[in-house]
């Protein structure tokens, strides 16, 4: 009898052990397959130039990471993070948009948000945890300080004003409490927050309401998550286009009788007596204020190619209303996402040519890469690699294909140039703000 009971126990334990072994086998096999898949993606990202970050990105402490995959699950972008051999790794780091969801999701704080790498430095202004620079009274929020995502910029605009309120200088006759430079996401948010706190303020924008966002094509998706907007509350925005976001901002600004001065570029900031500042615009207008919030973008003014004919009215550095351009011979110069998105928007109604100085694209967003390859294959876009624009004329352009070749003539009606932007480093340094090239600088989260 005892032998039978023992035999039954052995059989039961044996079955349980076998089942556990099967479960463990398939579980580890599944993890190994996923790990190998991520390794392949990392290899491809390195080949395509997407492994190295271009702005804010997650840095993983491999000693602390426990491989929970919470960061992977919470990242709203595809293939930015993955798990290899039980620990997290970055994949297409160049496509990270700096939302910080991974930072908050990690249960063991193994992720930090950084800008710049050990080999590639990024110029950043000195800003403390209250958004104040080394020059007392001058604050920075948004893209200029390293946080490029619209939602983050909106939050920082509010938080910078909160810091100004806490350290507010006594009001003086004919002196503005805070002058806000820039009417992009951070600047608009700060303007609304200033009104909410009862501060006197002036907002100056060198272009149009929306700042960098205004330069995007009308239908471009710019928001994928809700945000809190001062004097409005939570804006439930999902797959929101540039046009929809601008309409929301205009609605809130109008309802609260707020004025934003557009097409006004700040030329100089001068500290004067009584811890105040004189702000001088390019047109010569002057403002006296207690505090200044710089909410300008990192791209600054568009970088020009400095080729003959570039001053022509047929040349532009941004595409605002692609639907109004039809039956034109268009040349788009550049190989980044902005250039790709522009030529894709124009290709259906125009003869679209893309000129790129390198022999292949790199650092493109996956969707843009897929779309441009499809457009090349179906011949709706002509791409001229290893080419450079050398001159612009009324009805044609001249480009060189390969470095030593003679310039070739292309019939042309419009030219769009996307060569990046000139960073506002000189303006900041002239204003007394220190700039340092940071290598792997850990960004301090203020929220």
Buried (B, 14 or more C-beta within 10 A) or exposed (E): EEEEEEEEEEEEEEEEEEEEEEEEEEEEEEBEEBBEEBBEBBEBBEEBBBBBBBBBBBBBBEEEBEBBBBBBEBBEBEBBBBBBEEBBBBBBBBBBBBBBBBBBBBEEEBBBBBBBBEEEBBBBBBBEEBBBBEBEBBBBBBBBBBBBBBBBBBBBBBBBBBBBBEEBBEEBEEBBBBBBBBBBBBBBBBBBBBBBBEBBBBBBBBBBBBBBBBBBBBEBEBBBBEBEBBBBEEBEBEEBBBBBBBEBBBEBBEEBEBEBEBEBBBBEBEBEEEEBBBBBBEEEEEBBBBBBBBBBBBBBBBBEBEBEBBEBEBBBBBBBEBEEBEEBBBBBBBBBBBBBBBBBBBBEBBBBBBBBBEEEBBBBBBEBBEBBBEBEEEEBBBBBBBBBBBBBEEEBBBBBBEEEEEBBEBEBBBBBBBBEBBBBBEBBEEBBBEBEEBBBBEBEEBE
